[in-house]
Amino acid sequence: MADYDKVILPGQEGKIDVKIHGHKIRPGRFNKAYTVKTNDPENSRLVLSIMGDIKKVFDVSKPLSISGFKDEKLKLETIVSNLLTEKIHIKDARWSVKSKGTKEFEERIGFKLKTVKKGEKYQITVWNKKDLPPGHYMADLVLTTDFDRLKEKSIPVRITITPDVEVHPKTLHLGEMMVPEGTSRSFDRTFRVIATRGDSLKVLRVIPDTEDITINIKEIHPGKSYQGTIRVRPPKMVGRYNSSFKIITNYPGYEELDVFVKGVVRAGTPKQQVGSKR
């Protein structure tokens, strides 16, 4: 980005300040060009070239990223190394207040900053203090340094907790359901129920919340996966269609799984319906 004097009086000088954001440029030599347009007929267009060298200050031995299940003990470690010849001391660390899910990290994720070699190498350890519900958790661990040109260094932490039982997809999108006026029509979709670990999953029954829905489900791999087919015969009322059904299982903590059904009911003539059946 550039900041400049917009008006330069006759016989005087103007100044252009250019700011380079090093974290947006790959380490190494760089060359940037800026075009300056003026009302001077002899110098209506000037090109300024800026060259420099971006130096990487810190290197991280491995990303702080892990996946697992909610009852697992998760632990991450990485080494932060100073790549410059001068010593840089990491004084403190904290979770970034701007990070998504920071509150969950503060309550459930612990970290420790340890000096391996003062001014050169530091170890970061991250672990879960409590079980995390299934989902994706993201935050930045901000390191405070005594280096004037890089006061803070952010290291992303990413944790994915996989549920023991998953439904794919969790929402069945039927799209636009074209129904001939004065008649009815059905639309099908398939889904799967999967045990991501273990082999004792049993689907006991499926409960739709409306008579518009019928569901057939069969076991594909014993104790591991099921495949279901939902048939929707929407009402004659035109408009948005929202429904759901519950999958009842024997799996502790996953006894009821909600699946949502969405679409739009349209009334149409036979000509409009060509290719619309699903």
N, C-alpha and C positions, 0 to 999 in steps of 0.2 A: 504494500500500500504506500501511497505517496501523499505528502502534504506540501503545498507550495504557495508562494505569493502570487495572487491572481493579478495584481496590478503592479507594474514596475515603472516608476516615473523616469522621464528622460535623464540620461546621465547617471542613473543609479543602478544598483544591482538587486537581483532577486535571489531567493534561496529555494531549493527543492530538497525536502527531507524524505528519504526513502527508508522504509522499515521492512526488513526481511524476517519472516517467521521461520526460523530454522527447523522447527519440528514438522513443518509441512514440506520440507525438501529432503531428499535422500542425502545421507552423508557423502562427502566428496566435493569436488569442484563444481561450481555452478556458474551460469552466465544468464543474466536477465536483461531484457531490453525494455526501455520506457520511451514512448513517443510523446514529445512535447509540441503542442500546436500553439502558434502565436499569431498576432495580427501584423507582424513585421513582414512586409512583402518580400524581403530578401531572405528571411529565415522563418518562413511560415511553418516549417516542420523540422524538428530536431529529434535525433534518436540518441538516448543516453544508454550506455552499456554499463552494467554492474557485474563485476566478477568477484567471487569469493570462494571460501572453502568451509563447508559445514563439517564440524567435528562431532562425532558421537561421544557423549560424555560417559554414559553408563551402558553396560551390557547385562542382560539377564540370562542366566544359564538355561532356564526353561520357562514356558508360560505357566502362570498360576491358573490352570484350568483343569477341572476334573468332573467326572460324572459318577453317579452311584445311586444307591437306594437309601430311603430315609432312615433306616435303622443301622446303616453302616457307619463306621468310624472313618471319616475322611481326613486325610492329611496331605498337605502340599508343602514343598520346600523349593526354594530357588536361591541362587547366589547372585547378588548385584555387585558387579565389578566396575571400578573406576578405570576408564580407558586413557585418561590424561596422565601426564607425568607429574603434575602437581597433585598433592593429596586433597581429597574432598571428603569431608566428614558428614555422614548422615546422622542428624541429631535426633530425629523423631519420625513417627509415622502415625497416620490417622486415616479413617475412611473419608472419602470425599462426600461432602454434604450434597453435591449435585448428582450423585450416582443413583441409579434406579435400584430400589430395594435396599437402600442403605440401612434403614431401621432394622430390617431382618438380619443384615450382616452384623450390626452392633450387638443385637440380642443373642444371636445364634452362632456367629463365627468369631473365633478368636485369632489373634495374630501375635507374633513375637519377632522383634528386630534384634539380631545378635551381631556383634562386631566380630568378624573373622580376622581381619587385619586392618587396623585403624587407618582410615583415610583411603583404603584400597578395596577391601572386600567386606560385604555384609550379607548375612543370611536372613531370609524371611521365611517364617514358618506360619502356615495358616491351617486351622483345624475347625471342625464343627463342635461347638459346645453343647448344642441341643440338636434333636432331629429336625430336619427341614422338610416341610411338606413338598410333595412333587411339584416341580416347576423349574423355571430358569431364573437364576439369581446372578445379578451383575453389579459390581461396584469397583471403584478405583481406590487402591491404597496409595495415599499421597505421602511421599518421603520428603522431609524437610532437610535441606543441606546448608552448608556455610559457603557455598560457591555463588558469588554475586550474579553470575550470568545464567545460573540455573538454580533458583532458590527452591524449586519444588520439582520432583520427578514422580509422575503418576504411573502406577503399574496396575493394569486391569486384572481383576479376579473374576473368574467365571465358574459357576457351579451349576450343574444340571442334576436334578433329582428325578429319577425315572420311577413312575408308579409300578407297583407289582402287577397290576392288571390294567390293560389299556383297551379302549374301544376306538377303532379306526373306521370311518371318521366319527368324531364326537357330535358333529352336526351334519345331517343329511340334507343337502341342497337339491330340491326337486326342480328348481328353476321355474320356467313358465309352463303351467299345465293348461293346455288348450282343451276345453271340453265342449262338444257340440251342444247347442242350446236344446234344452228339453230332454237330454240323455245324460248318461254318466260314463265315466272312463277311469281306468286305474293306471297307476304309475308305480314302477318298481325301483328300488335301490338296494344295494347290498352293503353289509358291514361285517367287521370281524371283531371278535373278543379274544384277546391274547394275554396269556400269563407270561410276563417277561422273565420270570424266574420261578422255579418250582414246577411240579406237574400234577397238582391236585385240584385244579380249577374245575368246578362244575357249575354250569348254568342251570339253575333250578326252574326258572320260568321267566317270561317276559310279559310285562303289563303295559299295554298302551293306555293313553289317557283319553282316547276317543274311539268311537266305533268305526271311524273312517279308516282305521289302520288294522291290518292283519300282519302277523309276523311268523315266519318259519325259521327255525334255527337248528343247526346240526353240528355235531362235534367233528372236527377235522383231524386233529391230533389229540389223542386221549390226555386229558388233564392240562393241555397246553393251549389249544385254540379252537374257536368256534366260528362258523360263518352263518350269517343270518340274511334273510331277504325280507324287506318290508314292502308291503303293497298298500298304497294309499289310493282310496277312492274318494276324492275331494267332494265336499258338498256343492250344491248348485250355486251357492252364494259366490259371486265374483269378488276377488280382492286378495289380500295377503293371507297366506295359510301358515299357521304356526301350531305345531303340536309337539308331542314328545312321548317317550316310553321309557320304562324302567327295566333294566336287566338285573334280575335277582340271582346272586351267586352264593356259593358256600365259602368264599375266600374272606378270611378275617380282615376287617378294615375296608373291604370292597363289596359289602353285601348288597348295596344298591348302586347301580351305575345309570346315570341319566343320559339319554341320547335325545337330541332335539331334531325336529323335522321342520324345514322351512321351504316356502315356495310362494308362487302367485297363481291364482286360479283365473283363467281367462275364458270367456265364451267366444266361440268362433264357428265359422262355416267349414264344411269339409275341405274346401279349397285351401283355407288358412291353416289346416291341420297337417298338411303334407310334410312329412319328416319330423313332426313334433312329438310323436309317440316315443316314450323312453322305456 
